[in-house]
Each structure stands twice: as structure tokens, then as C-alpha cells.
């Protein structure tokens, strides 16, 4: 579906720059941000806390109602092991 949104010039320019740096598209960045904001990346009980991004690098999924700290990351690493 196509839609039109208005963004501040400065935000759009920065987003385009970041997209080029990440070798992705503005569309892909917006989709990723919307999915993340709509909690598609929320970790549920007994689910892997890690995912891979489009480059194959591990990415920590969003953990509902828990602040991400070093200790929490170490706990999740142990749970995955």
C-alpha cells in the first residue's frame, strides 16, 4: 500500500543518510521502526531473545517491562546457552 507522510526535513535527511550508511532503503528502515514500535519484536516467555538483522548480526529483541542492562544481557546469554 502506498501512503504519504509529512516528516521534518532534518529528520528525513538524517534517515536517508543512515539508510545509505546501512546499505538499506528508507522504506526498509521505516518498516523496521514501525514493526519495532508496534511490538512485533517483543520477546515472549520461552522465546529466543536474539534475532539476526538483514546483515546477519545478532540483535537483542525488545524485552517488555524490563530495562536492558548488562546483567540482563548476561542472563539471556546464559539462558540461550
C-alpha positions as CSV (number, residue, x, y, z in Angstrom):
1,X,0.0,0.0,0.0
2,X,1.2,3.5,-0.7
3,X,0.8,6.4,1.6
4,X,2.1,9.9,2.0
5,X,3.5,11.1,5.3
6,X,5.0,14.5,6.2
7,X,8.3,14.5,8.1
8,X,10.5,17.3,9.2
9,X,13.2,18.0,6.6
10,X,16.0,17.4,9.1
11,X,14.6,14.0,10.2
12,X,14.1,12.9,6.6
13,X,17.7,13.9,5.6
14,X,19.1,12.1,8.6
15,X,17.1,9.0,7.9
16,X,18.2,9.0,4.2
17,X,21.9,9.3,5.4
18,X,21.6,6.5,7.8
19,X,19.9,4.3,5.2
20,X,22.8,4.8,2.8
21,X,25.3,4.1,5.6
22,X,23.5,0.9,6.5
23,X,23.1,-0.1,2.8
24,X,19.4,-0.3,3.1
25,X,16.4,1.7,1.9
26,X,14.4,4.3,3.6
27,X,11.3,2.1,3.1
28,X,13.1,-0.8,5.0
29,X,14.1,1.5,7.8
30,X,10.5,2.8,8.2
31,X,9.1,-0.8,8.1
32,X,11.6,-1.9,10.8
33,X,10.8,1.1,13.0
34,X,7.1,0.6,12.7
35,X,7.3,-3.1,13.5
36,X,9.5,-2.4,16.5
37,X,7.2,0.3,17.7
38,X,4.2,-2.0,17.3
39,X,5.9,-4.6,19.4
40,X,6.4,-7.3,16.8
41,X,9.8,-7.7,18.3
42,X,8.7,-8.3,21.8
43,X,10.1,-11.3,23.4
44,X,7.6,-13.8,24.9
45,X,8.3,-16.4,27.5
46,X,10.5,-19.3,26.3
47,X,11.3,-17.4,23.1
48,X,14.8,-16.6,21.8
49,X,15.8,-13.1,23.0
50,X,18.1,-12.7,19.9
51,X,17.3,-12.2,16.3
52,X,19.5,-11.5,13.2
53,X,19.3,-8.3,11.3
54,X,19.5,-8.1,7.5
55,X,23.3,-8.4,7.7
56,X,23.2,-11.5,9.9
57,X,24.4,-9.7,13.0
58,X,22.7,-10.6,16.3
59,X,20.2,-8.1,17.6
60,X,18.5,-8.1,21.1
61,X,14.7,-8.2,20.8
62,X,12.7,-5.9,22.9
63,X,12.0,-7.2,26.4
64,X,8.6,-6.0,27.7
65,X,8.7,-4.1,31.0
66,X,12.3,-4.8,31.7
67,X,15.2,-2.4,31.3
68,X,18.0,-3.8,29.3
69,X,21.2,-3.8,31.4
70,X,24.5,-5.7,31.1
71,X,23.2,-8.1,33.8
72,X,20.1,-8.8,31.8
73,X,22.1,-9.4,28.7
74,X,24.3,-11.9,30.5
75,X,21.2,-13.6,31.9
76,X,19.8,-14.0,28.4
77,X,23.1,-15.3,27.1
78,X,23.2,-18.0,29.8
79,X,19.5,-18.9,29.0
80,X,20.5,-19.3,25.3
81,X,23.5,-21.5,26.2
